[in-house]
Amino acid sequence: MLSLRQTRYGSAFLKAGLPIVMEEPATVAWFGLRLGPTTFGIFDAFPDEAGRQAHLSGKVAAAWMAQAEELFSEPPSIEKVDVLASKLPA
């Protein structure tokens, strides 16, 4: 969950990340989320830990971290979870 100081950039920043994530073969699902007026987040899923690490060391994560101090009211929080059950489109 990321609370943005400059909320007008939140949606644009997430939308700009989508084409980059589309190039990541191991990112099987990626959602840019608005959780409230000033709170944004990302949910993404990977087939394995290697895919997760590739994404977290990729271009979108680098862009988030490079602009974190300027954009966010607090440092971004990355919470790794394991999906135990899911339904995704084929």
N, C-alpha and C positions, 0 to 999 in steps of 0.2 A: 504494500500500500504506500503510495507516494503522495504527500500533500504538497501541492505546488504553490509557491508564492505568487507566481504570475500565471493565474489559471487559464488565461486565454491561450497559452502555449501548450497546455496539457493535451488537448485533443489533436492538435496539429502535430505535436511531437510523436504521439502514438501512431497516428496515421502514416507519418513519414517512415516509421520503422517497418511497416508491413512489407513493402517491396524487398527490403533487405532480408527479412526473415523468410520470405518466400524462396530465397536462394539457399537456405540451409536445409539440406536433405534430412537431417536427423531431428528437425523440429516438426513433429507430426501435428501439433495443434498450438496455436498462438492466439491469444485474445487480448486486445488493449481495452481496458475497462475504465469507465467513470463510475466511481463508487459514491460520489457526492459532488457538490458544487466545486470543491477545491481538492478532492481526493481522487487519485488515479491509481491504477494498478495494471499488472500484466499477469496473466495465467498462461503458462506454456507447458507442453508435455513432450516427452522424449522416450524413445524405445529402451534406452539404457543410460548408464551414467556417463559414458563417453559422449553421447549426443548432448546431454545436459551440459557437460563441461565445454564442448565445442561452442554451444550457444552462449554460455556465460563468458567465454573469452572472445566472442565475436564482435561484429561491428555495432550492433544495437546496444549491447551492454557497455561497450566502450563509449558510445555517445552519451548514454545515461550518466555514466560516472564522470565523464569530462565536463558535463554541464550541471552536475548535482549541486554544487555549492551555489551556483547562480540561480537555479530554478526551484530547488526544493527547500522547504522550511526545516527539514530534518534529513539526515542521510538516508538514501534508499535502503530498504530492508529486503533482503532476498531470503525467502524461506523455502527450503527444499522439502518437498513432501513426496510420498510415494502414493500413487493412485492405485487403489486396491480393486476397483471395478469401474468400468466406464462404458459409454455407448457413444460412438463417433460415427459419422457417415462413412460409408464404404468408399 
